[in-house]
Amino acid sequence: MENRQESGDVQEASVQAQAEVVRGENGQFLPGKSGNPGGRPRMTVEEKDALEEIRKLANDVPAKMTELLNNPRVPAIAKVRILEIILERTYGKPETAVRLNADIQSNEAARARLEAIAARIRLEVDR
């Protein structure tokens, strides 16, 4: 029983050590600190081999796209998509416009609204 308690204390100390402040007042990581201290996991041999095969295939893509664009039997929708891909890779995707309607309230207003809702619920429950 005591060993289990000691083990729990060690784990708790480890969690506290990890929770030590690693960010400054501005929210950025302090010098010498990282949000991912273990780093990116290494790729396996199989993953490296698969990536190499994909890269070899990628060399042929521009020629294949040109072939498809020049083929009269390829549907127009496929050709449009090929052209979209070429444009996106060349010039980047166009900016997307977003329309946002938001009702922004202060903390006090939001709290008052929640309290009013809670009061209505209490009235319903009391009935």
N, C-alpha and C positions, 0 to 999 in steps of 0.2 A: 504494500500500500504506500509506504514511504518512498520507494523507488519511483512509483507512478507520479507522486507529488513532485519529486525532484525533476523528473522528466518534463512535467508540465511547466515547472519554473524555468527550465532551460528553454523550452519552446517559447514561452512568454517573453523571456529576455531577448530571444532572437527576433521575435516580431517587433519588439520595442526598438531594437537596434535598426531594423529595416525602416521603421517609421520615423527615424530621426530626420530632422529638417534637411532636405536636399535642394530646396528652392529658396530663392531670395524673396525680398518684399515685392519685386516686380513679377514674380511667378516663374522666372527663368531658373534653370538649374544652376547651382553654384559651381564655380570652377572645380573640376576634378570629380564632380558628381554626375550621375547619369540616371535616366528613367528606365534604362534597359541595360543594367550592368553586365548581363550575360552575353549581350550582343545577339546578332542574328545567328540562328543555328546553321552549322555547316551543311552543305548539300551532300547527299549521298552520291556514290559513284553512278548509280542508276539515274538519278536526277540530272547529273552532269551530262551523261550520255544522251538522255532524252532531249535536253536543251540543245546540245550540239546538233542532233538530227533535225530539230525544228529550225535552227539557224541555217542549216544547209538547204532546207526547203524554201526558206524565206528568200534566198538568192534568186530563185526562179519566179517569184511572184510578179514582179513588174512585166516580164515577158508574157506570162500567162494572162495577166489583166489586159494587156494590149491585144493578145490573141482573141480574147473573149469580146472585147470592144469592136474588133474588126469582123467578127463572125455574124453574118446576117440572121442566123438561126437562134442566136441568144436573145431572150426576151428583153424588151426595152427597160423594164423595171430592174433587171439585173445589171444592165449597163449604167443606169442611173446610180445604183448603189455603188458600183465600182468607181464611178466619177466622184461620188460623195467621199469615199474612202481616200481617194487620191488627194482631193482638196483638203480634207481634215488633216491628213498627215503632212501636207505641204504648208498650209496656212494656219492650221489649228481649227478647233471647232468654233463656230460662231457663238457670241455671247448669248445667253438665254435671258430674256426679260421675265421678271417675276413680279407679279402684282400682289401686294400683301396689304390686307386690311387688318389692322390690329388695334384693339382697345387696350391701351397701356394705362394701368392704374398704379397709384402709389401703394406702398405696403399698407398704409392706414385705410385706404379705400377698399383694398382687397380684404383686409381683416374685417372691416365693418360689414362687407357683403357676406363673408362667411359666417359671421356672428348672426346676421339676420336670417340666413338659411338655417343655421342651427336652432335658432329660436322657433322658427316655423316648424321644424321637425319635432322639437320638444312639445309644442302645442298639439301636434297630430298624435304623438305618442301618449300624451296625458288624456286625450279624449277617449 
